[in-house]
C-alpha cells in the first residue's frame, strides 16, 4: 500500500462531495422543473 498524503485524502473527499452534491442538485432541479411545468401548464407548451 503506497503512502497517501493528507492533501490527497482531503482532495479526494472534496471531489467526491462535489460529485454527489452535483448529482443531488441536478435531481432536485429536474424535479422542481417538472413540478413547475405541471403547475403552470396554461400558456406553456413543451416542444414536441
SELUM-179383 format. One record per residue (C-alpha): x, y, z; residue number from 1; residue in three letters. Coordinates in nm, 2 decimals. Example, Ala and Ser with C-alpha at 12.3 -4.5 7.8 and 13.67 -1.06 7.14 Angstrom:
REM residues 2
<rec <1.23; -0.45; 0.78>; 1; 'ala'>;
<rec <1.37; -0.11; 0.71>; 2; 'ser'>;
This chain:
REM residues 48
<rec <0.00; 0.00; 0.00>; 1; 'unk'>;
<rec <0.15; 0.33; -0.11>; 2; 'unk'>;
<rec <0.18; 0.63; 0.11>; 3; 'unk'>;
<rec <-0.11; 0.87; 0.06>; 4; 'unk'>;
<rec <-0.06; 1.23; 0.17>; 5; 'unk'>;
<rec <-0.32; 1.41; 0.38>; 6; 'unk'>;
<rec <-0.37; 1.66; 0.09>; 7; 'unk'>;
<rec <-0.46; 1.38; -0.15>; 8; 'unk'>;
<rec <-0.71; 1.24; 0.10>; 9; 'unk'>;
<rec <-0.87; 1.58; 0.15>; 10; 'unk'>;
<rec <-0.88; 1.64; -0.23>; 11; 'unk'>;
<rec <-1.05; 1.31; -0.29>; 12; 'unk'>;
<rec <-1.31; 1.37; -0.02>; 13; 'unk'>;
<rec <-1.38; 1.72; -0.16>; 14; 'unk'>;
<rec <-1.41; 1.58; -0.52>; 15; 'unk'>;
<rec <-1.64; 1.30; -0.40>; 16; 'unk'>;
<rec <-1.86; 1.55; -0.21>; 17; 'unk'>;
<rec <-1.87; 1.78; -0.51>; 18; 'unk'>;
<rec <-1.98; 1.50; -0.74>; 19; 'unk'>;
<rec <-2.25; 1.38; -0.50>; 20; 'unk'>;
<rec <-2.39; 1.72; -0.43>; 21; 'unk'>;
<rec <-2.38; 1.79; -0.81>; 22; 'unk'>;
<rec <-2.59; 1.48; -0.88>; 23; 'unk'>;
<rec <-2.83; 1.56; -0.60>; 24; 'unk'>;
<rec <-2.86; 1.92; -0.71>; 25; 'unk'>;
<rec <-2.94; 1.81; -1.07>; 26; 'unk'>;
<rec <-3.21; 1.57; -0.95>; 27; 'unk'>;
<rec <-3.37; 1.84; -0.73>; 28; 'unk'>;
<rec <-3.36; 2.08; -1.02>; 29; 'unk'>;
<rec <-3.52; 1.84; -1.26>; 30; 'unk'>;
<rec <-3.79; 1.75; -1.01>; 31; 'unk'>;
<rec <-3.86; 2.12; -0.94>; 32; 'unk'>;
<rec <-3.88; 2.20; -1.32>; 33; 'unk'>;
<rec <-4.12; 1.91; -1.37>; 34; 'unk'>;
<rec <-4.35; 2.02; -1.08>; 35; 'unk'>;
<rec <-4.33; 2.38; -1.20>; 36; 'unk'>;
<rec <-4.43; 2.27; -1.56>; 37; 'unk'>;
<rec <-4.73; 2.08; -1.42>; 38; 'unk'>;
<rec <-4.85; 2.38; -1.20>; 39; 'unk'>;
<rec <-4.82; 2.63; -1.49>; 40; 'unk'>;
<rec <-4.94; 2.43; -1.78>; 41; 'unk'>;
<rec <-5.15; 2.71; -1.92>; 42; 'unk'>;
<rec <-4.96; 2.92; -2.17>; 43; 'unk'>;
<rec <-4.66; 2.69; -2.16>; 44; 'unk'>;
<rec <-4.61; 2.42; -2.42>; 45; 'unk'>;
<rec <-4.32; 2.18; -2.45>; 46; 'unk'>;
<rec <-4.17; 2.15; -2.80>; 47; 'unk'>;
<rec <-4.29; 1.82; -2.95>; 48; 'unk'>;
